[in-house]
Amino acid sequence: MFPIANLLKSEVRQLARREGLLNVAQKRDSTEAKKGLFIDIESGSVVGEHAGLHKWTVGQREPAELKENGVLYCDFRFQHTKPLTPCRVVSNSEGLTLILGNCLRAITEGQFGVLYKDGECLGSAKINKICHNL
């Protein structure tokens, strides 16, 4: 956070350069945040605005693995009493598709599924379509 004490950012960088802390001295400035829209997943209509991804918690951001590779390997649960099952999350033109590693009974459109990775909840979403023949 700047200012540090009574030093300006330019003064801190100059001090860092002099002390050999090049990673600090040469660090790029933050870019201006891009505003975005909240979209209702059922209707597709805009329901609000946000001030930028930097204000979101880590759990509200798209995982880097999915963003970079188009695929995320994680675990899925749709009922809190059921065990986690491995899955692949694939990004596509319709949103996200989950390909489960095990067959599960009683998954129904309208329920919510929850994704986990390394014991951390990545998020949840309403189940929109069920396809049994992948």
N, C-alpha and C positions, 0 to 999 in steps of 0.2 A: 504494500500500500504506500502511496506517496501522498504527501511528502513524508520523508523519514526525518524525524526531528525537525530541523529547520532547513534541510537540504532539498533542493529540487532534483527531479529525476536526472537531469543532465549532469548535475554535480555528483550524484551517486554513481552514475556510469563512469565519469571521469575518475573518481576515487577507485572504483572497481578495476578499471584499466591499469591504473598506477600500481595496484596491489596484485595484478596478474589474474584477476577473476574475469577472464574473457567471456565465459558463459553468461555472466551478468552484464558485462559491459556491452556485449554485442547482441543481447536479447532484443528481439523485435518488439515494438509497442503492440499493445492489444488493438485489435481491429474493432471497428464499430459493430455493435450487435445488430443482427438482422431480426426484425420483427417477424412474427408469423401468426398463423391462424389456428384456432381450435376448430376441428371439423367433427360434427356428429357422425359416428360410424354407421348409424342406421339410415339416416336421411341424406347424408352427404352435405348438409347445409352448414354454413359457418355459424358457430355459436359463440365465438369470442376471439380475442387477440391476446398474444403474449408478447412480452418485451424483449425476448431473445433467449436462445438456448443456454447462454451463460447463467441465467437465473434459475434454470431447472436443476433439480437434484440429480445425482448420478443415475438413480433408478428411472428417471423420466426421459433419459437420453437413449437414442438407438445404440445398442452395443456395438463397439468397434468391429468385432468379428463379423457381425451381420452387415455392417456398412461397407467393410472392405471386401469381403468374400461373397456376399449375397446369401450366405448360409451361416446359421448359428447352431452349434451342437449344445444342447442343454437338457433339462428335465422338465416334465410336464405333469400337472396334477389338475383334475377338475372337481374332485371332491376331497375335502380336507381329511377324511378318514382313510383314503386310499393311498397306497405307496406311490412315490415318484416313478415315472417311466421315462426312459431316454427318448429324445426326439430330435429331429432336425427342423429348424425354422428356416424357410426359404422365402426370400423377398421376391415378389412378382408384381405385375401390373395391377392386380386386384388387392394388393396388400401383403399379407403374410399367409403362408401355408405351413401347417405343421404336419410332419410325417412322423408318426409314432413308431417307436421300436418294438412295442408290444401291442397286441390287440386288447382293447378295453371294452367292457360292457357298459351300456347305458349312457354313453355320451350323447347329449341331445342339444340341438340348436337352441340358442337362448341361454344356455348355461355359461358360466365364466370359467375359462381355463387360466391357470397360473403357470408362469415359466420361472425356473430356478437354475442358477449356475453356481457351483461351488458353495452351496448353502445359502446363497443370496437370492432374494426374490427380485427378478428382473421386471416383473409387471404382470398385468392380467388384461384380458380382453374377452368380450362376448364371443361365443362360438357362433359363427355365421352360417357355415355350411359343413355338412358331414359327407365325406366321400369314403366308401369302404373298399374301393377297388384300385388303390394305387400300388 
